[in-house]
Structure formats: structure tokens, C-alpha cells
């Protein structure tokens, strides 16, 4: 973890959650006391149908909300899309862009991800830009090259520590229960920080929060969060259980 950076733990609920599940967010809020608030920032990214209700339910808790995706367009005839401005209007602080499920299932390219990140920043949201390699790419020894290329192609020019979060999520670790070794994570996060330095300048890059995601759970969170340049976590399934989500937050603290 980078001592000068306050960690962020963001929960990605994916396509899960009905109104009844707002009780999970309320339970997280009850467990997010003053000491933990001082040590770590929390965010929950619910499905779009819950966004406004969750933001309203979390008023006063200092837990932020975020979108799971946003359109590169600000408005118009784009049926089914949600603009960054709409997310902001619903109370969002963050927007996840470039998640591997979007890249893989929807064919999103680095250029698409960059356009979405730019749209998020224009709407005063902080994009959480996701990068990560597949199992085949890692086995072929291409993991570092793949992720560096994603950074170069997906991160908006001029981003600062206040306007950008990057999440490293190895595709093969998402939802599988598998995680890379601490040494692998350390190597990748150091490479991401260095690549951001080339793109944004060392001063800006040094303050960007780099999250690790991919089967993060209470049992491995402490080890992962103690790795250099890991400044928090992007949490999937474990964020749907308040006890687990809070345990991961405490590991960061």
C-alpha cells in the first residue's frame, strides 16, 4: 500500500440486487464508523435501477456510489445507454469503465474505454479504469505488455490523482476464486504506476489510487492490501455481504 494515499474499497454489485438488498448497504453504513472512515474510503456500485435509492439511503454515511459503466455519449438516441451525466444526477461519484466483462462480452476496445473515461471526467465523475490480462496472455508471458498497452490506450490525457482510479483485475481471477501471488501483484502494480508516470507525469501518477480486483475476500485481503502500490480493492461477490465487505475495508485500514 502507498502510505501517502488513502485507500479506496469499491464494491461492484454487477447485475445483482433488488430494492430489498438496500439493507446490505444500510448494514455496511452501520459498520462504517469514524475510525474506519478516517482510514479508508468506501464506495458501492449498484445496478442502475438502484442507484438513486442507494445514494439516498447512504446520505450521511460518507459512503460514495458509482455506476458500473457509462456511455461515451452525453445524450441522444442511444436506447438502453446511461450517460455519465445521468449517473452524476443520481448521486454518483465514480463510474467503472473497461471492466473485463465489458471488454469481453461487449467488445469494448481501449479507445472505447478511454472515451467513456473522458465522458465520466467531463461529468465530474471519477472513472475507475479497469485493466487486466487473460490466462492465455499470462501463460504466454504477455501480461505486462498487455496491461501497459491498456493503460496507454484507456487512460485520458491530463488525468490527475483526483480525477482517476485504476483497477488491475486479471481476467482469469474474476469470480474464479483464483488470485495471483503477492509477487505477481507487486510486479504488475509497479509497472502500472510506471506506465502512468510516462503518460501523466510522475507527480500525477504517484497519487493515483491503484486498486486490485479479482476474487478479493476477507481471507486474502490483508496480504493483497500490504503489497506495494496496492491502494485498495475493487470487490465483486464479497461486496454483496456486508460482513465480508467491511472485513476487506478493515484489512485496508
BAKOLDO-428478 format. One line per field, with one value per residue: residue in three letters; z, x, y of N, C-alpha, C, O in turn; residue number from 0. Coordinates in steps of 0.001 Angstrom, whole numbers. Atoms other than C-alpha are relative to their C-alpha. Example, Ala and Ser with C-alpha at 12.3 -4.5 7.8 and 13.67 -1.06 7.14 Angstrom:
<recs>
r <- c(ALA, SER)
n_c3 <- c(0, -60)
n_c1 <- c(890, -820)
n_c2 <- c(-1190, -1190)
ca_c3 <- c(7800, 7140)
ca_c1 <- c(12300, 13670)
ca_c2 <- c(-4500, -1060)
c_c3 <- c(0, 730)
c_c1 <- c(900, -770)
c_c2 <- c(1200, 1090)
o_c3 <- c(665, 899)
o_c1 <- c(1936, -261)
o_c2 <- c(1181, 2198)
k <- c(0, 1)
</recs>
This chain:
<recs>
r <- c(UNK, UNK, UNK, UNK, UNK, UNK, UNK, UNK, UNK, UNK, UNK, UNK, UNK, UNK, UNK, UNK, UNK, UNK, UNK, UNK, UNK, UNK, UNK, UNK, UNK, UNK, UNK, UNK, UNK, UNK, UNK, UNK, UNK, UNK, UNK, UNK, UNK, UNK, UNK, UNK, UNK, UNK, UNK, UNK, UNK, UNK, UNK, UNK, UNK, UNK, UNK, UNK, UNK, UNK, UNK, UNK, UNK, UNK, UNK, UNK, UNK, UNK, UNK, UNK, UNK, UNK, UNK, UNK, UNK, UNK, UNK, UNK, UNK, UNK, UNK, UNK, UNK, UNK, UNK, UNK, UNK, UNK, UNK, UNK, UNK, UNK, UNK, UNK, UNK, UNK, UNK, UNK, UNK, UNK, UNK, UNK, UNK, UNK, UNK, UNK, UNK, UNK, UNK, UNK, UNK, UNK, UNK, UNK, UNK, UNK, UNK, UNK, UNK, UNK, UNK, UNK, UNK, UNK, UNK, UNK, UNK, UNK, UNK, UNK, UNK, UNK, UNK, UNK, UNK, UNK, UNK, UNK, UNK, UNK, UNK, UNK, UNK, UNK, UNK, UNK, UNK, UNK, UNK, UNK, UNK, UNK, UNK, UNK, UNK, UNK, UNK, UNK, UNK, UNK, UNK, UNK, UNK, UNK, UNK, UNK, UNK, UNK, UNK, UNK, UNK, UNK, UNK, UNK, UNK, UNK, UNK, UNK, UNK, UNK, UNK, UNK, UNK, UNK, UNK, UNK, UNK, UNK, UNK, UNK, UNK, UNK, UNK, UNK, UNK, UNK, UNK, UNK, UNK, UNK, UNK, UNK, UNK, UNK, UNK, UNK, UNK, UNK, UNK, UNK, UNK, UNK, UNK, UNK, UNK, UNK, UNK, UNK, UNK, UNK, UNK, UNK, UNK, UNK, UNK, UNK, UNK, UNK, UNK, UNK, UNK, UNK, UNK, UNK, UNK, UNK, UNK, UNK, UNK, UNK, UNK, UNK, UNK, UNK, UNK, UNK, UNK, UNK, UNK, UNK, UNK, UNK, UNK, UNK, UNK, UNK, UNK, UNK, UNK)
n_c3 <- c(0, 59, -1268, 191, 681, -763, 835, 415, 233, 787, 241, 1284, -177, 1307, 232, -1210, -925, 88, -1063, -1299, -286, -579, -1399, -68, -62, -1309, -971, 200, -572, -1468, -396, 499, -1070, 165, 147, 1324, 967, 19, 568, 1336, 683, 507, 1066, 493, 1371, 145, 1322, 248, -538, -1429, -293, -736, -1308, -861, -358, -1019, -1225, -584, -390, -1350, -340, 689, 978, 1337, 947, 1338, 1065, 461, 1381, 489, 1435, 433, 492, -1080, 126, 1373, 371, -336, -829, -980, -562, -1127, 114, -1233, -616, -696, -1224, -902, -442, -961, -1214, 124, -90, 843, 1082, 465, 1465, 498, -711, 962, 507, 1081, 1103, 591, 436, 834, 999, -199, 264, -808, 445, -565, -1439, -183, 269, -1149, -1119, 261, -248, -1449, -541, 419, -877, -1354, -646, 48, 610, -470, 1266, -264, 919, -446, 1044, -43, -395, 1131, 123, -1084, 257, 1125, -432, 578, -928, -184, 1263, 239, -931, 346, 1187, -442, -687, 1005, 861, -717, -984, 629, -224, -953, -1242, -1224, -1100, -442, 1068, 587, -752, 885, -659, 671, -211, 929, 460, -447, -1442, -318, -271, 68, -1254, 194, -77, 260, -1207, -417, 835, 1312, -153, -214, 1282, 902, -483, 221, 1440, 282, -518, 890, 1277, -245, -76, 1371, 650, -720, -794, -1259, -1115, 35, -110, -1348, -884, 524, -751, 784, -711, 499, 26, 512, -1102, -1296, -1072, -1302, -299, 715, 143, -715, 771, 1229, -282, -490, 1139, 424, 1076, -50, -782, -232, 699, 706, -543, 669, -782, -1441, -340, -204, -1391, -770, -899, 793, 569, -1087, -383, 1001, -306, -1206, 426, 600, -1054)
n_c1 <- c(844, -742, 298, 535, 1293, 1088, 533, 1401, 599, 1221, 742, 695, 1086, 303, 1448, 576, 583, 1318, 142, -213, -1440, -464, -304, -1433, -688, 277, -827, -1366, -49, -37, -1322, -1024, -120, -915, -1386, -151, 156, -1250, -1077, 260, 1218, 848, 960, 789, 484, 1152, 622, 545, 1356, -66, -998, 523, 488, -1141, -624, 853, -85, -1335, -250, -535, -904, -1271, -269, 306, 564, -561, 615, -778, -373, 690, -135, -936, 833, 616, 1459, 386, 749, -834, 926, -571, -1256, 68, -1095, -691, 783, 1136, -526, -296, 1296, 533, -807, -1235, -1323, -901, 546, -900, -64, -975, -34, -281, 1265, 394, -953, 158, 1364, 534, -998, -518, -1420, -644, 501, 1343, -152, -520, 1088, 904, -689, 43, 1376, 182, -697, 724, 1174, -556, -133, -1338, 60, -834, -381, -420, -945, -361, -316, 647, -879, -873, -1007, -975, -792, -895, -971, 363, 867, -449, 150, 1431, 534, -593, 701, 1325, -180, -288, 1151, 1266, -39, 51, -1106, 280, 602, -750, 337, 1363, 982, -225, -352, -267, 184, -576, 794, -317, 1270, 109, 242, 1299, 1064, -470, -620, -1447, -664, -1431, -813, -305, -1118, 559, 754, -976, -645, 950, 357, -1167, -39, 1097, -397, -1039, 622, 751, -984, -350, 1162, 561, -1029, -203, 704, 1409, 95, -354, 1150, 1157, 299, -30, 740, -80, 1283, -45, 149, -409, 877, -629, -1129, -1237, -67, -1132, -1219, 27, -42, -1335, -911, -344, 785, 1405, 612, 1383, 519, 1279, 509, 1183, 969, -83, 647, 1425, 144, -500, -1063, -1212, -433, -593, -1253, -997, -309, -841, -1323, -670, -301)
n_c2 <- c(-1187, -1251, -667, -1352, 78, 606, 1079, 38, 1321, -198, 1241, 93, 964, 602, 81, 582, -952, -617, -984, 645, 47, -1257, 304, 307, -1289, -580, 721, -494, -1347, 113, 474, -922, -971, -1130, 464, 594, -1096, -752, 810, 533, -433, 1077, -300, 1143, -199, 874, -93, -1338, -128, -279, -1020, -1155, 445, 301, -1273, -615, 797, -133, -1390, -140, 1105, -269, 1060, -493, 958, -113, 786, 1148, -301, -1191, -209, -1041, -1099, -764, 126, 274, 1204, 1152, 773, 911, -505, -924, -961, -365, -1053, 616, 602, -1104, -528, 964, -52, 764, -613, 793, 818, 1052, 122, 957, 1282, 1083, 530, -912, 181, 1335, 306, -1074, -372, -1349, -172, -1025, -1300, -135, -210, -1358, -943, 51, -638, -1435, -443, -9, -1167, -1205, -93, -137, 1303, 582, 1319, 1101, 635, 1372, 638, 1343, 974, 1310, 1107, 335, -1057, 174, 1206, -290, -991, -1294, -733, -1377, -732, -200, -990, -1296, -486, -431, -1281, -1034, -229, -172, -1089, -1325, -925, -1059, 485, -259, 903, -289, 257, 1327, 1202, 1131, 1286, 1168, 1204, 1076, 573, 1394, 47, -583, 953, 1388, 404, -9, -1299, 59, -93, -1367, -460, -339, -1245, -1062, -291, -637, -1333, -865, -288, -934, -1310, -524, -340, -1232, -1070, -377, -603, -1144, -656, 718, -639, 403, 1458, 449, -95, 729, 1218, 1230, 1037, 1379, 693, 1369, 953, -549, 452, -275, 886, -375, -1452, -589, 243, -792, -1430, -340, -37, -1361, -604, 412, -1069, 349, 1167, 14, 1254, 512, 762, -256, -1266, 262, 410, -1133, 439, 223, -1284, -752, 670, -408, -1396, -5, 475, -1157, -968)
ca_c3 <- c(0, -691, 2657, 1234, -432, 1414, 197, -1581, -1403, -4089, -4332, -7778, -7384, -11108, -12190, -8661, -6281, -5893, -3502, -655, -985, 49, 3520, 2718, 2069, 5289, 7217, 5656, 6678, 10277, 10364, 8765, 11957, 12481, 12837, 9629, 7764, 8722, 7372, 4153, 1614, 653, -2478, -3740, -7440, -7621, -10722, -12326, -11111, -7503, -7917, -6775, -3964, -2685, -2833, -830, 1670, 2238, 2900, 5938, 5854, 3709, 1518, -2138, -5007, -8551, -11877, -13306, -16777, -18656, -22261, -24125, -25334, -23248, -24555, -27635, -29458, -27697, -26410, -23241, -22538, -19392, -19629, -17086, -16501, -15579, -13072, -11587, -11381, -9455, -6934, -8286, -7518, -9558, -12801, -13544, -17167, -19092, -16782, -18384, -18661, -20769, -22817, -23369, -23619, -25357, -27418, -25837, -27051, -25302, -27388, -26233, -22622, -22943, -24454, -21553, -19016, -20650, -20542, -16845, -16092, -18073, -15846, -12773, -12017, -11229, -13672, -12282, -15363, -15334, -16919, -16823, -18801, -19676, -18523, -22011, -22092, -18693, -19635, -22820, -20781, -22211, -19072, -18505, -22177, -22423, -19336, -20284, -23673, -21965, -19752, -22723, -24692, -21933, -19618, -20604, -21088, -18358, -15675, -12117, -8822, -8097, -11413, -11969, -10300, -11988, -11098, -12030, -12431, -14007, -16106, -15000, -11319, -11568, -9922, -10045, -6516, -8005, -7251, -8461, -5977, -3971, -6022, -9281, -7999, -6822, -10219, -12093, -9882, -10054, -13849, -13921, -11741, -14032, -17168, -15674, -14943, -18618, -19629, -16946, -15388, -12222, -9913, -11032, -11296, -7783, -6274, -8462, -6472, -7891, -6822, -7028, -8036, -8733, -6064, -3197, 37, 3776, 3834, 1309, 1650, 4236, 2158, -1036, 595, 2070, -1411, -2594, -4878, -3957, -2739, -2153, -3814, -6405, -4857, -6661, -4923, -1435, -1659, -1587, 2000, 4419, 6854, 4135, 2539, 5892, 6684, 3436, 4313, 7730, 6047, 4070, 7217)
ca_c1 <- c(0, 1152, 1417, 558, -2655, -5920, -7164, -10464, -12590, -15276, -17941, -19176, -22576, -22744, -26228, -27338, -29667, -33324, -34735, -34607, -30810, -30597, -30499, -26973, -25838, -27508, -25638, -22348, -23138, -23750, -20347, -18516, -17637, -15482, -12199, -12756, -13964, -10730, -8651, -10370, -12904, -15820, -17965, -20718, -21551, -25088, -27134, -28551, -32075, -30918, -28576, -30731, -32332, -28951, -27454, -30419, -30136, -26446, -26816, -24724, -22720, -19890, -20107, -19961, -21822, -20741, -22008, -20888, -20490, -21387, -21894, -19259, -22151, -23658, -27234, -29217, -30766, -28840, -31518, -30575, -27474, -26807, -24760, -22204, -24349, -27307, -25172, -23966, -27573, -28422, -25698, -22740, -19129, -17457, -18005, -16388, -15210, -13443, -14308, -13194, -16813, -17494, -14342, -15029, -18827, -19411, -16234, -15089, -11685, -9135, -10387, -13962, -12869, -10909, -13923, -16091, -13476, -13337, -17135, -17075, -14497, -16477, -19468, -17218, -17210, -14003, -13574, -12303, -10437, -10081, -7175, -6055, -4779, -6356, -4971, -3612, -1831, -242, 861, 2409, 4416, 2488, 704, 2830, 2791, -987, -1733, 725, -985, -4377, -3085, -1725, -4953, -7564, -6423, -7395, -4580, -4318, -5789, -4719, -4791, -8123, -9736, -8616, -8588, -7076, -8093, -5965, -8206, -6593, -9416, -8677, -9114, -12543, -15183, -12978, -11585, -8087, -5688, -2185, 667, 1596, 4792, 2803, 525, 3509, 5191, 2037, 1122, 4663, 4502, 1130, 2468, 5493, 3336, 1054, 4159, 5056, 1522, 633, 3936, 5409, 3815, 275, 891, 2313, -1056, -3401, -5134, -4365, -6915, -6571, -9626, -10272, -11611, -10790, -12209, -11598, -9179, -6753, -7410, -4722, -1984, -3076, -3505, 2, 1543, 3365, 1291, -1980, -4200, -7431, -9696, -12434, -14601, -17135, -19084, -17815, -19350, -22806, -22184, -21845, -19697, -17228, -17121, -16396, -13737, -11945, -12182, -10670, -7828, -7048, -7142)
ca_c2 <- c(0, 3538, 5342, 8750, 7528, 6921, 3538, 3012, -119, -158, -2827, -3826, -5454, -6294, -7485, -8269, -6501, -5571, -2982, -5496, -5569, -1924, -3456, -4656, -1102, 22, -2669, -1548, 2027, 945, -738, 2189, 4011, 7073, 5175, 3217, 6337, 8048, 5156, 4093, 5388, 3157, 3102, 823, 475, -935, -1740, 1384, 641, 1038, 3954, 6845, 4860, 3676, 7163, 8445, 5587, 6323, 10065, 10951, 7710, 9121, 6011, 7008, 5368, 4707, 3440, 114, 1639, 4796, 5822, 7794, 9970, 12738, 12306, 11374, 8432, 5667, 3325, 1493, 3558, 5596, 8785, 9901, 12977, 10784, 8901, 12157, 13372, 10185, 10957, 9001, 9875, 7120, 5200, 1861, 1713, -1013, -3890, -7143, -8264, -5172, -5652, -9359, -9583, -6249, -5973, -2728, -1569, 613, 3540, 2898, 2719, 5954, 7740, 6562, 7647, 11067, 11314, 10426, 13105, 15668, 14905, 15334, 11609, 9745, 6854, 3570, 2350, -1433, -3299, -6912, -9859, -13213, -16550, -17241, -13891, -14516, -18024, -16614, -14125, -11158, -9942, -6838, -5849, -6283, -4202, -1456, -1196, -978, 1842, 3765, 3345, 3672, 6473, 10039, 12522, 15097, 12865, 13602, 11759, 13451, 12506, 8902, 5495, 2433, -1122, -4123, -7149, -10201, -11646, -15199, -14246, -12596, -14775, -17882, -17884, -17720, -14884, -14087, -14270, -11200, -11002, -11017, -8254, -6208, -6513, -5525, -2580, -1227, -1499, 282, 3107, 3466, 3463, 6102, 8133, 8071, 9067, 11610, 12611, 11172, 13730, 12928, 9182, 8955, 9861, 7784, 5058, 1619, -967, -4736, -6745, -10411, -12795, -10413, -11804, -11405, -14345, -12831, -9099, -8361, -9985, -8228, -4831, -4987, -5191, -2067, 205, -1528, 1299, -560, -3072, -3432, -6118, -8283, -11048, -10240, -6763, -8348, -9455, -6557, -8512, -9519, -6066, -4434, -7042, -6163, -2471, -3171, -5083, -1939, 153)
c_c3 <- c(0, 1203, -178, -629, 905, -868, -277, -173, -668, -272, -1318, 109, -1298, -182, 1138, 828, -408, 1191, 1380, 393, 456, 1477, 173, 122, 1356, 1078, -121, 649, 1525, 488, -383, 998, -243, -236, -1388, -1087, -140, -780, -1451, -558, -505, -1111, -368, -1379, -250, -1448, -142, 608, 1473, 325, 837, 1401, 941, 432, 1112, 1332, 722, 392, 1461, 387, -509, -858, -1361, -821, -1369, -997, -406, -1438, -321, -1501, -266, -489, 1164, -11, -1437, -194, 173, 986, 921, 650, 1167, -89, 1354, 734, 757, 1310, 1033, 595, 1039, 1262, -68, 177, -975, -1159, -400, -1523, -372, 787, -1013, -557, -1092, -1209, -728, -594, -960, -993, 161, -171, 956, -355, 560, 1479, 285, -208, 1159, 1216, -154, 260, 1500, 618, -352, 879, 1468, 807, -79, -640, 710, -1238, 293, -1096, 529, -1162, 161, 460, -1117, -156, 1104, -267, -1146, 360, -488, 963, 136, -1256, -274, 877, -274, -1218, 371, 713, -1020, -811, 709, 929, -706, 313, 1004, 1274, 1172, 1063, 469, -1017, -608, 1082, -1033, 801, -846, 382, -1021, -356, 570, 1504, 380, 156, 10, 1329, -87, 152, -362, 1312, 348, -852, -1380, 64, 171, -1314, -916, 456, -144, -1470, -391, 461, -935, -1334, 124, 92, -1366, -655, 636, 687, 1364, 1156, 62, 263, 1423, 951, -471, 810, -952, 818, -571, 55, -581, 1145, 1304, 1044, 1340, 262, -717, -54, 669, -774, -1241, 290, 552, -1101, -402, -1199, -112, 971, 233, -887, -743, 249, -710, 967, 1481, 395, 214, 1399, 859, 884, -748, -544, 1072, 454, -966, 249, 1207, -319, -642, 1064, 864)
c_c1 <- c(882, -386, -683, -1386, -1040, -645, -1491, -416, -1347, -653, -752, -1061, -362, -1526, -659, -627, -1355, -140, 255, 1475, 571, 335, 1476, 794, -199, 844, 1469, 152, 89, 1386, 1138, 134, 1092, 1437, 239, -138, 1288, 1086, -214, -1297, -757, -902, -725, -529, -1142, -474, -712, -1378, -12, 792, -546, -438, 1162, 703, -789, 125, 1323, 343, 460, 996, 1415, 451, -443, -693, 626, -773, 916, 492, -629, 222, 1086, -755, -665, -1529, -312, -712, 876, -775, 749, 1270, -264, 1200, 640, -763, -1200, 450, 293, -1287, -636, 853, 1333, 1234, 965, -759, 1055, -42, 1060, 109, 146, -1279, -565, 931, -256, -1393, -567, 1028, 583, 1519, 592, -536, -1400, 72, 495, -1095, -986, 624, -13, -1390, -278, 651, -720, -1220, 399, -103, 1456, -104, 929, 319, 587, 928, 302, 147, -800, 1009, 986, 1116, 1053, 897, 988, 1055, -300, -775, 411, -219, -1461, -544, 582, -691, -1395, 84, 192, -1235, -1277, -50, -1, 1248, -413, -673, 919, -405, -1432, -1054, 131, 284, 246, -151, 612, -809, 401, -1274, -219, -281, -1399, -1053, 422, 510, 1513, 545, 1466, 769, 240, 1123, -489, -746, 957, 668, -937, -328, 1158, 92, -1095, 368, 1029, -593, -844, 944, 413, -1144, -427, 1054, 81, -785, -1456, -144, 238, -1188, -1236, -212, -61, -661, 330, -1401, 157, -2, 604, -1023, 712, 1250, 1289, 220, 1237, 1296, 53, 163, 1348, 1046, 247, -849, -1421, -706, -1485, -437, -1293, -573, -1278, -947, 0, -668, -1504, -289, 633, 1176, 1317, 559, 698, 1319, 1124, 411, 926, 1400, 793, 432, 1153)
c_c2 <- c(1241, 854, 1351, 20, -663, -1074, 143, -1449, 233, -1347, 76, -1091, -724, -83, -777, 1113, 526, 944, -602, -6, 1343, -187, -346, 1290, 659, -663, 428, 1370, -45, -420, 922, 1156, 1019, -441, -566, 1068, 803, -753, -399, 570, -1217, 524, -1281, 369, -976, -23, 1336, 197, 368, 1257, 1155, -401, -284, 1282, 683, -728, 210, 1436, 55, -1066, 222, -1179, 513, -1088, 230, -832, -1139, 174, 1349, 102, 1037, 1232, 719, -90, -392, -1320, -1234, -870, -959, 481, 948, 926, 251, 1096, -532, -638, 1074, 568, -919, -98, -706, 873, -660, -638, -1018, -17, -1033, -1282, -1128, -609, 894, -186, -1316, -211, 1032, 540, 1386, 40, 1031, 1388, 260, 329, 1419, 1038, 32, 669, 1513, 565, 76, 1236, 1302, 231, 89, -1285, -435, -1378, -978, -832, -1386, -519, -1391, -958, -1285, -1053, -338, 1023, -99, -1193, 203, 1048, 1406, 907, 1465, 830, 321, 1122, 1386, 606, 494, 1348, 1119, 349, 382, 1204, 1355, 833, 1072, -450, 295, -1011, 200, -395, -1390, -1030, -1100, -1286, -1107, -1228, -1059, -759, -1388, -120, 466, -1085, -1456, -522, -30, 1416, -172, 53, 1466, 578, 411, 1333, 1178, 396, 773, 1423, 971, 397, 988, 1407, 645, 437, 1262, 1190, 498, 782, 1320, 854, -656, 606, -430, -1499, -488, 18, -740, -1277, -1190, -1104, -1376, -594, -1392, -982, 514, -433, 228, -829, 389, 1511, 595, -184, 882, 1486, 452, 11, 1457, 415, -559, 942, -238, -1143, 317, -1385, -409, -673, 311, 1304, -162, -543, 1083, -387, -169, 1310, 835, -617, 367, 1446, 92, -509, 1111, 995, -465)
o_c3 <- c(569, 1329, 634, -793, 1428, -1981, 460, -832, -80, -722, -1558, 96, -1272, 293, 945, 891, -1482, 1987, 2275, 1578, 806, 2058, 1240, 951, 1892, 2005, 882, 1317, 2136, 1574, -42, 748, -1259, -1090, -2005, -2088, -1227, -1365, -2183, 179, -935, -1103, -287, -1577, -634, -2267, 854, 1012, 1973, 1488, 1867, 2371, 2129, 1594, 2062, 2390, 1935, 799, 2347, 1407, -53, -1192, -1530, -455, -1646, -624, -209, -1936, 413, -2034, 565, -656, 2189, 1036, -2282, 763, -802, 2182, 493, 1617, 1285, -127, 2402, 1964, 1809, 2324, 2210, 1782, 1892, 2165, 949, -133, -1512, -1150, -812, -2112, 290, 667, -2126, -1690, -1992, -2352, -1956, -1743, -1745, -1685, -825, 399, 1690, 525, 957, 1975, 1209, 551, 1514, 1960, 823, 808, 1968, 1444, 456, 1125, 2356, 2036, -966, -62, 1055, -1655, 978, -2284, 1716, -2223, 1250, 537, -864, -448, 864, -94, -1203, -480, -539, 569, 13, -1183, -721, 393, -186, -1262, -152, 524, -939, -1170, 76, 1278, -1573, 1429, 1063, 2113, 1022, 855, 996, -696, -1655, 2031, -2029, 1923, -2004, 1547, -2146, 528, 923, 1993, 1523, -803, 76, 1509, 923, -210, -111, 2350, -491, -1173, -1931, -830, -407, -1594, -1563, -366, -430, -1796, -1226, -258, -1224, -1881, -787, -340, -1574, -1414, -61, 1141, 1911, 2008, 1127, 1026, 1838, 1969, 239, 1036, -1934, 1842, -1756, 1028, -1389, 1653, 2053, 831, 1366, 921, -278, -577, 89, -887, -1540, -443, 583, -833, -385, -2098, -1098, 2173, 302, -1491, -300, -233, -870, 1722, 2112, 1568, 688, 1745, 797, 964, -265, -523, 811, 839, -553, 148, 1211, 287, -481, 956, 1803)
o_c1 <- c(1974, -1544, -1522, -1971, -811, -1084, -2230, 276, -2252, 2, -1510, -750, -1089, -2240, -1246, -98, -1518, 792, 755, 1809, 1748, 1074, 2047, 1697, 728, 1307, 2167, 1149, 811, 1810, 2294, -315, 1786, 2123, 1267, 578, 1636, 1977, 758, -2268, -150, -1325, -163, -1085, -903, 20, -1110, -1725, -1015, 903, 30, -170, 1089, 1084, -211, 155, 1407, 1471, -173, 1673, 2356, 1630, -1595, -675, 1186, -1469, 2129, 1279, -1499, 1174, 1355, -169, -966, -2163, 580, -1171, 1341, -487, 1633, 1735, -1350, 2341, 44, -814, -1561, -243, -34, -1344, -1399, 563, 2019, 1223, 1862, -1988, 2156, -1123, 2091, 1105, -371, -1293, -1251, 477, -208, -1521, -1464, 768, 994, 2241, -138, -748, -1716, -638, 17, -1192, -1491, -57, -199, -1534, -949, 46, -785, -1610, -447, -162, 2190, -719, 2061, -475, 1602, 711, 123, -453, -1292, 2210, 2167, 2259, 2237, 2113, 2027, 1867, 597, -1237, -433, -680, -1783, -1256, -130, -931, -1853, -779, -452, -1432, -2208, -1134, 840, 1768, -1574, -1019, 2140, -1301, -2047, -2242, -458, 1024, -472, 345, 239, -852, -98, -1988, -1340, -571, -1819, -1387, -428, 667, 2192, -125, 2045, 200, 79, 1120, -25, -619, 744, 844, -525, -368, 949, 417, -874, 139, 958, -202, -870, 610, 606, -905, -837, 763, -930, -1292, -1960, -1011, -328, -1179, -2241, 730, -802, -131, 634, -2129, 1055, 1060, 1224, -2229, 1913, 2175, 2374, 1235, 1896, 2088, 1088, 859, 1636, 2225, -670, -1100, -2109, -439, -2277, 389, -2106, -43, -2188, -1647, -1056, -987, -2170, -1439, 1844, 2160, 2368, 1769, 1742, 2243, 2269, 1590, 1864, 2372, 2011, 1483, 1540)
o_c2 <- c(1237, 1252, 1740, 1091, -1753, -782, 796, -2225, 824, -2287, 1016, -2282, -1717, 800, -1842, 2223, 1105, 1065, 79, 7, 1427, 608, -119, 1400, 1266, 0, 573, 1641, 743, -28, 670, 2274, 973, 121, -288, 1027, 1264, -138, -588, 745, -2199, 1680, -2373, 1449, -2121, 752, 1941, 1306, 877, 1644, 1502, 308, 31, 1426, 1211, -100, 17, 1712, -519, -939, -427, -1295, 915, -2263, 1291, -1776, -1069, -631, 1816, -467, 1904, 2302, 108, 36, -453, -1943, -1824, -897, -1701, -122, 1514, 465, 0, 1109, -4, -546, 926, 889, -465, -882, -812, 2065, -11, -710, -653, -22, -1149, -1996, -1035, -1092, 410, -223, -1374, -632, 724, 1524, 1998, -778, 1698, 2223, 1382, 1204, 2076, 2003, 1097, 1375, 2239, 1658, 996, 1920, 2228, 1372, -23, -1252, -1, -2274, -640, -1676, -1511, -282, -1663, -784, -1582, -791, -575, 671, 139, -1108, -454, 1437, 2248, 1978, 2353, 1970, 1422, 2002, 2386, 1812, 1510, 2204, 2164, 1510, 879, 1670, 1592, 817, 1474, 382, 355, -1830, -727, -436, -1661, -774, -1185, -1383, -1296, -1623, -1048, -1233, -1752, -1212, 286, -1780, -2345, -1730, -217, 2383, -1229, 393, 2352, 1766, 1408, 2170, 2244, 1582, 1736, 2339, 2150, 1539, 1865, 2379, 1839, 1468, 2089, 2293, 1696, 1721, 2248, 1960, -1095, -123, -785, -1924, -1500, -675, -767, -2037, -1186, -1536, -1515, -396, -1630, -1340, -241, -306, 495, -356, 8, 1972, 1458, 751, 1479, 2188, 1649, 245, 2277, -388, -293, 927, 702, -1828, 1129, -2386, 404, 2, 335, 1498, 758, -815, 1293, 348, 250, 1534, 1432, 100, 552, 1782, 889, -57, 1181, 1626, 231)
k <- c(0, 1, 2, 3, 4, 5, 6, 7, 8, 9, 10, 11, 12, 13, 14, 15, 16, 17, 18, 19, 20, 21, 22, 23, 24, 25, 26, 27, 28, 29, 30, 31, 32, 33, 34, 35, 36, 37, 38, 39, 40, 41, 42, 43, 44, 45, 46, 47, 48, 49, 50, 51, 52, 53, 54, 55, 56, 57, 58, 59, 60, 61, 62, 63, 64, 65, 66, 67, 68, 69, 70, 71, 72, 73, 74, 75, 76, 77, 78, 79, 80, 81, 82, 83, 84, 85, 86, 87, 88, 89, 90, 91, 92, 93, 94, 95, 96, 97, 98, 99, 100, 101, 102, 103, 104, 105, 106, 107, 108, 109, 110, 111, 112, 113, 114, 115, 116, 117, 118, 119, 120, 121, 122, 123, 124, 125, 126, 127, 128, 129, 130, 131, 132, 133, 134, 135, 136, 137, 138, 139, 140, 141, 142, 143, 144, 145, 146, 147, 148, 149, 150, 151, 152, 153, 154, 155, 156, 157, 158, 159, 160, 161, 162, 163, 164, 165, 166, 167, 168, 169, 170, 171, 172, 173, 174, 175, 176, 177, 178, 179, 180, 181, 182, 183, 184, 185, 186, 187, 188, 189, 190, 191, 192, 193, 194, 195, 196, 197, 198, 199, 200, 201, 202, 203, 204, 205, 206, 207, 208, 209, 210, 211, 212, 213, 214, 215, 216, 217, 218, 219, 220, 221, 222, 223, 224, 225, 226, 227, 228, 229, 230, 231, 232, 233, 234, 235, 236, 237, 238, 239, 240, 241, 242, 243, 244, 245, 246, 247, 248, 249, 250, 251, 252)
</recs>
